[in-house]
Amino acid sequence: MYLSIIVPAFNEEDYIMECLESLRAQTITRFELIVVDNNSTDKTSEIAVNYTDNLLFESKQGYHNAVKCGMENATGDLVTVCDADSLYESDWVETIYRVFGANTIGIYGSVNFHDGHLIYRTLIRFFCFTIFMRLMRIIGIDVCNGFNFVFRKDAYLKVGGYDPQIFDNVGLDIHLGRRLKQLGRPRFVPALKVRTSIRRISERGLWHFISVNLAMYWAFIRGKEGSTSYDEYNVR
């Protein structure tokens, strides 16, 4: 097995260095690191070039397009799409290789935060992620948070990937996990740990985060699609 790590980035100069440093500090370094600059106007690419194996530029704006560019250039049979504002534990890649079996379609891990007020981020992690993720899994929905989700590239392509012409709504990672179940259910691995930024929850407000996600999961439960586009949800 060989892992391709794709980091789509748009104006991430404040975060991307720490993200890439955490990936370069892995206990196992058998992977390729691809950064896709999606029309950044800051120093994102100037920073990334010092860490990446392959710095790409995608002129068509949008997360889906940046990911598509990375996927087309990824050489690994395993792929993960990392957020530029997330930090990866030093044994993250090691854990991926250790738990990914021959019949595994995908794995996803736990969520924590590296910024924000300690009490605020602890409560959000506990109620909105830890408890909620386990409850959703019980009813058959895998909360495959994109910044901590690894899957087979051939399986990703077989079920349609993140094609923006088909899947453009919030929760595209959860939607991908649901489609991957056609081939085998993704496995939840608590030991696969990532700390991400709480900035979008803080900027848009906790109620916005909760309401959009509740509407999304309610739509999934009813077999429908969410009504908010991914890029609209993540606009900054």
C-alpha positions as a Markdown table, in Angstrom:
| # | Residue | x | y | z |
|---|---|---|---|---|
| 1 | Met | 0.0 | 0.0 | 0.0 |
| 2 | Tyr | 1.1 | 3.5 | -0.7 |
| 3 | Leu | -0.6 | 6.7 | 0.6 |
| 4 | Ser | -1.3 | 9.9 | -1.3 |
| 5 | Ile | -2.0 | 13.0 | 1.0 |
| 6 | Ile | -3.8 | 15.8 | -0.8 |
| 7 | Val | -4.0 | 19.3 | 0.8 |
| 8 | Pro | -6.3 | 21.7 | -1.1 |
| 9 | Ala | -5.6 | 25.2 | 0.0 |
| 10 | Phe | -7.1 | 28.7 | -0.6 |
| 11 | Asn | -5.5 | 31.6 | 1.2 |
| 12 | Glu | -4.2 | 29.4 | 4.1 |
| 13 | Glu | -0.9 | 31.2 | 4.9 |
| 14 | Asp | -1.8 | 31.5 | 8.5 |
| 15 | Tyr | -2.3 | 27.7 | 9.0 |
| 16 | Ile | -0.7 | 25.6 | 6.2 |
| 17 | Met | 2.9 | 25.7 | 7.6 |
| 18 | Glu | 1.9 | 24.0 | 10.8 |
| 19 | Cys | -0.3 | 21.5 | 8.9 |
| 20 | Leu | 2.5 | 20.5 | 6.6 |
| 21 | Glu | 5.1 | 20.4 | 9.4 |
| 22 | Ser | 2.9 | 17.9 | 11.2 |
| 23 | Leu | 2.7 | 15.7 | 8.1 |
| 24 | Arg | 6.4 | 15.9 | 7.6 |
| 25 | Ala | 7.0 | 14.9 | 11.2 |
| 26 | Gln | 5.3 | 11.5 | 10.8 |
| 27 | Thr | 6.9 | 8.3 | 12.2 |
| 28 | Ile | 6.4 | 6.7 | 8.8 |
| 29 | Thr | 7.3 | 8.8 | 5.8 |
| 30 | Arg | 6.2 | 6.4 | 3.1 |
| 31 | Phe | 3.7 | 8.7 | 1.4 |
| 32 | Glu | 3.5 | 11.5 | -1.2 |
| 33 | Leu | 2.4 | 15.0 | -0.1 |
| 34 | Ile | 0.4 | 17.0 | -2.7 |
| 35 | Val | -0.7 | 20.6 | -2.2 |
| 36 | Val | -3.2 | 22.1 | -4.6 |
| 37 | Asp | -3.3 | 25.9 | -4.5 |
| 38 | Asn | -6.8 | 27.0 | -5.6 |
| 39 | Asn | -6.1 | 30.6 | -6.7 |
| 40 | Ser | -4.6 | 31.8 | -3.4 |
| 41 | Thr | -3.7 | 35.5 | -3.3 |
| 42 | Asp | -1.5 | 35.2 | -0.2 |
| 43 | Lys | 1.7 | 33.3 | 0.5 |
| 44 | Thr | 0.2 | 29.8 | 0.6 |
| 45 | Ser | 2.2 | 28.4 | -2.4 |
| 46 | Glu | 5.4 | 30.1 | -1.2 |
| 47 | Ile | 5.1 | 28.3 | 2.1 |
| 48 | Ala | 3.9 | 25.0 | 0.7 |
| 49 | Val | 6.7 | 24.6 | -1.9 |
| 50 | Asn | 9.1 | 24.0 | 1.0 |
| 51 | Tyr | 7.2 | 20.9 | 2.2 |
| 52 | Thr | 5.3 | 19.3 | -0.7 |
| 53 | Asp | 6.4 | 16.6 | -3.1 |
| 54 | Asn | 4.1 | 18.1 | -5.7 |
| 55 | Leu | 2.7 | 21.7 | -5.7 |
| 56 | Leu | -0.2 | 22.0 | -8.1 |
| 57 | Phe | -2.3 | 25.0 | -9.2 |
| 58 | Glu | -6.0 | 24.7 | -9.9 |
| 59 | Ser | -7.5 | 27.8 | -11.6 |
| 60 | Lys | -11.1 | 26.6 | -11.4 |
| 61 | Gln | -12.3 | 27.8 | -8.0 |
| 62 | Gly | -13.9 | 25.5 | -5.5 |
| 63 | Tyr | -13.0 | 22.7 | -3.1 |
| 64 | His | -14.2 | 20.0 | -5.5 |
| 65 | Asn | -12.1 | 21.2 | -8.3 |
| 66 | Ala | -8.9 | 21.4 | -6.1 |
| 67 | Val | -9.6 | 17.8 | -4.9 |
| 68 | Lys | -10.2 | 16.6 | -8.4 |
| 69 | Cys | -6.8 | 18.1 | -9.5 |
| 70 | Gly | -5.1 | 16.3 | -6.6 |
| 71 | Met | -6.8 | 13.0 | -7.3 |
| 72 | Glu | -5.8 | 13.1 | -10.9 |
| 73 | Asn | -2.1 | 13.5 | -9.9 |
| 74 | Ala | -2.2 | 11.1 | -6.9 |
| 75 | Thr | -0.2 | 7.9 | -7.4 |
| 76 | Gly | -1.1 | 6.0 | -4.2 |
| 77 | Asp | -3.7 | 3.3 | -3.9 |
| 78 | Leu | -4.8 | 4.9 | -0.7 |
| 79 | Val | -5.8 | 8.6 | -0.6 |
| 80 | Thr | -6.7 | 11.2 | 2.0 |
| 81 | Val | -7.7 | 14.8 | 1.7 |
| 82 | Cys | -6.3 | 16.9 | 4.6 |
| 83 | Asp | -7.5 | 20.3 | 5.6 |
| 84 | Ala | -4.8 | 23.0 | 5.6 |
| 85 | Asp | -5.9 | 24.2 | 9.1 |
| 86 | Ser | -5.6 | 20.7 | 10.7 |
| 87 | Leu | -2.7 | 19.2 | 12.7 |
| 88 | Tyr | -1.9 | 15.5 | 12.4 |
| 89 | Glu | -0.6 | 13.4 | 15.3 |
| 90 | Ser | 2.9 | 12.0 | 14.6 |
| 91 | Asp | 1.6 | 8.4 | 14.4 |
| 92 | Trp | -1.3 | 9.2 | 12.1 |
| 93 | Val | 0.2 | 7.7 | 8.9 |
| 94 | Glu | 1.6 | 4.8 | 11.0 |
| 95 | Thr | -1.9 | 4.1 | 12.3 |
| 96 | Ile | -3.3 | 4.2 | 8.7 |
| 97 | Tyr | -0.9 | 1.5 | 7.5 |
| 98 | Arg | -1.4 | -0.6 | 10.7 |
| 99 | Val | -5.2 | -0.8 | 10.5 |
| 100 | Phe | -5.9 | -0.7 | 6.8 |
| 101 | Gly | -6.5 | -4.3 | 5.8 |
| 102 | Ala | -6.7 | -6.0 | 2.5 |
| 103 | Asn | -10.5 | -5.8 | 2.5 |
| 104 | Thr | -10.8 | -2.3 | 4.0 |
| 105 | Ile | -12.6 | 0.3 | 1.9 |
| 106 | Gly | -12.0 | 3.3 | 4.1 |
| 107 | Ile | -11.3 | 4.4 | 7.7 |
| 108 | Tyr | -12.1 | 7.6 | 9.6 |
| 109 | Gly | -11.0 | 8.8 | 12.9 |
| 110 | Ser | -11.7 | 11.1 | 15.9 |
| 111 | Val | -11.9 | 14.9 | 16.1 |
| 112 | Asn | -10.3 | 17.4 | 18.4 |
| 113 | Phe | -9.4 | 21.1 | 18.1 |
| 114 | His | -6.1 | 22.9 | 18.4 |
| 115 | Asp | -7.4 | 26.4 | 18.9 |
| 116 | Gly | -10.3 | 28.2 | 20.6 |
| 117 | His | -11.3 | 28.5 | 24.2 |
| 118 | Leu | -10.6 | 25.2 | 26.1 |
| 119 | Ile | -14.1 | 24.8 | 27.6 |
| 120 | Tyr | -15.9 | 25.8 | 24.4 |
| 121 | Arg | -13.9 | 23.5 | 22.2 |
| 122 | Thr | -14.1 | 20.6 | 24.7 |
| 123 | Leu | -17.9 | 20.8 | 24.9 |
| 124 | Ile | -18.3 | 21.0 | 21.1 |
| 125 | Arg | -16.0 | 18.1 | 20.6 |
| 126 | Phe | -17.8 | 16.0 | 23.2 |
| 127 | Phe | -21.4 | 16.6 | 22.2 |
| 128 | Cys | -21.1 | 17.5 | 18.5 |
| 129 | Phe | -18.5 | 15.0 | 17.5 |
| 130 | Thr | -17.7 | 12.2 | 20.0 |
| 131 | Ile | -21.3 | 11.4 | 21.1 |
| 132 | Phe | -22.9 | 12.4 | 17.9 |
| 133 | Met | -20.5 | 10.4 | 15.7 |
| 134 | Arg | -21.3 | 7.2 | 17.7 |
| 135 | Leu | -25.0 | 7.8 | 17.7 |
| 136 | Met | -25.0 | 8.3 | 13.9 |
| 137 | Arg | -23.0 | 5.1 | 13.4 |
| 138 | Ile | -25.6 | 3.2 | 15.3 |
| 139 | Ile | -28.3 | 4.3 | 12.9 |
| 140 | Gly | -26.1 | 3.5 | 9.9 |
| 141 | Ile | -24.5 | 6.9 | 9.1 |
| 142 | Asp | -20.7 | 7.2 | 9.2 |
| 143 | Val | -19.5 | 10.7 | 10.1 |
| 144 | Cys | -16.4 | 10.6 | 7.9 |
| 145 | Asn | -15.0 | 14.1 | 8.6 |
| 146 | Gly | -13.0 | 14.9 | 5.5 |
| 147 | Phe | -9.8 | 16.0 | 7.3 |
| 148 | Asn | -9.5 | 12.5 | 8.9 |
| 149 | Phe | -10.8 | 10.1 | 6.3 |
| 150 | Val | -8.7 | 7.7 | 4.2 |
| 151 | Phe | -10.0 | 5.5 | 1.4 |
| 152 | Arg | -9.0 | 3.4 | -1.5 |
| 153 | Lys | -8.6 | 5.5 | -4.7 |
| 154 | Asp | -10.2 | 2.9 | -6.9 |
| 155 | Ala | -13.3 | 2.7 | -4.6 |
| 156 | Tyr | -13.5 | 6.5 | -4.5 |
| 157 | Leu | -13.6 | 6.7 | -8.3 |
| 158 | Lys | -16.0 | 3.8 | -8.6 |
| 159 | Val | -18.7 | 5.5 | -6.5 |
| 160 | Gly | -18.3 | 8.9 | -8.2 |
| 161 | Gly | -15.9 | 10.7 | -5.9 |
| 162 | Tyr | -16.5 | 14.4 | -5.1 |
| 163 | Asp | -17.7 | 15.2 | -8.6 |
| 164 | Pro | -19.2 | 18.7 | -8.2 |
| 165 | Gln | -21.7 | 18.1 | -11.1 |
| 166 | Ile | -23.3 | 15.4 | -8.9 |
| 167 | Phe | -22.4 | 15.9 | -5.3 |
| 168 | Asp | -22.1 | 19.6 | -4.4 |
| 169 | Asn | -23.8 | 19.8 | -1.0 |
| 170 | Val | -22.6 | 20.2 | 2.5 |
| 171 | Gly | -21.6 | 16.8 | 4.0 |
| 172 | Leu | -19.9 | 15.6 | 0.9 |
| 173 | Asp | -17.5 | 13.5 | 3.0 |
| 174 | Ile | -20.4 | 11.8 | 4.8 |
| 175 | His | -22.1 | 11.3 | 1.5 |
| 176 | Leu | -18.9 | 9.7 | 0.1 |
| 177 | Gly | -18.9 | 7.4 | 3.1 |
| 178 | Arg | -22.4 | 6.4 | 2.5 |
| 179 | Arg | -21.7 | 5.6 | -1.2 |
| 180 | Leu | -18.6 | 3.7 | -0.3 |
| 181 | Lys | -20.9 | 1.3 | 1.7 |
| 182 | Gln | -21.9 | -0.1 | -1.6 |
| 183 | Leu | -18.4 | -1.7 | -1.6 |
| 184 | Gly | -17.8 | -2.1 | 2.1 |
| 185 | Arg | -18.5 | 0.0 | 5.2 |
| 186 | Pro | -15.8 | 2.5 | 6.3 |
| 187 | Arg | -14.3 | 1.6 | 9.6 |
| 188 | Phe | -14.3 | 4.0 | 12.6 |
| 189 | Val | -10.8 | 4.1 | 14.2 |
| 190 | Pro | -10.7 | 6.3 | 17.3 |
| 191 | Ala | -6.9 | 6.0 | 17.4 |
| 192 | Leu | -6.7 | 7.9 | 14.1 |
| 193 | Lys | -6.4 | 11.4 | 15.7 |
| 194 | Val | -6.4 | 14.8 | 14.1 |
| 195 | Arg | -6.8 | 18.3 | 15.7 |
| 196 | Thr | -8.5 | 20.8 | 13.4 |
| 197 | Ser | -9.3 | 24.5 | 13.7 |
| 198 | Ile | -12.5 | 25.7 | 15.4 |
| 199 | Arg | -12.4 | 28.9 | 13.3 |
| 200 | Arg | -15.4 | 28.2 | 11.1 |
| 201 | Ile | -17.6 | 27.3 | 14.0 |
| 202 | Ser | -16.5 | 30.5 | 15.8 |
| 203 | Glu | -16.8 | 32.7 | 12.8 |
| 204 | Arg | -20.3 | 31.6 | 11.7 |
| 205 | Gly | -21.6 | 30.9 | 15.2 |
| 206 | Leu | -22.4 | 27.6 | 17.0 |
| 207 | Trp | -26.1 | 27.8 | 16.1 |
| 208 | His | -25.3 | 28.0 | 12.4 |
| 209 | Phe | -23.0 | 25.0 | 12.7 |
| 210 | Ile | -25.6 | 23.0 | 14.6 |
| 211 | Ser | -28.6 | 24.0 | 12.4 |
| 212 | Val | -26.9 | 23.3 | 9.1 |
| 213 | Asn | -25.6 | 19.9 | 10.3 |
| 214 | Leu | -28.9 | 18.8 | 11.8 |
| 215 | Ala | -30.7 | 19.7 | 8.5 |
| 216 | Met | -28.0 | 17.8 | 6.6 |
| 217 | Tyr | -28.3 | 14.6 | 8.7 |
| 218 | Trp | -32.1 | 14.7 | 8.7 |
| 219 | Ala | -32.0 | 14.8 | 4.9 |
| 220 | Phe | -29.6 | 11.9 | 4.9 |
| 221 | Ile | -31.8 | 9.9 | 7.2 |
| 222 | Arg | -34.7 | 10.5 | 4.8 |
| 223 | Gly | -32.5 | 9.5 | 1.8 |
| 224 | Lys | -32.3 | 13.0 | 0.4 |
| 225 | Glu | -29.6 | 15.6 | -0.2 |
| 226 | Gly | -28.6 | 18.6 | 1.9 |
| 227 | Ser | -29.7 | 22.1 | 0.6 |
| 228 | Thr | -26.5 | 24.0 | 1.3 |
| 229 | Ser | -23.6 | 23.8 | -1.1 |
| 230 | Tyr | -20.2 | 22.9 | 0.4 |
| 231 | Asp | -18.5 | 26.1 | -0.7 |
| 232 | Glu | -21.3 | 28.2 | 0.6 |
| 233 | Tyr | -21.0 | 26.5 | 4.0 |
| 234 | Asn | -17.3 | 27.0 | 4.1 |
| 235 | Val | -17.2 | 30.5 | 2.7 |
| 236 | Arg | -14.8 | 32.8 | 4.6 |
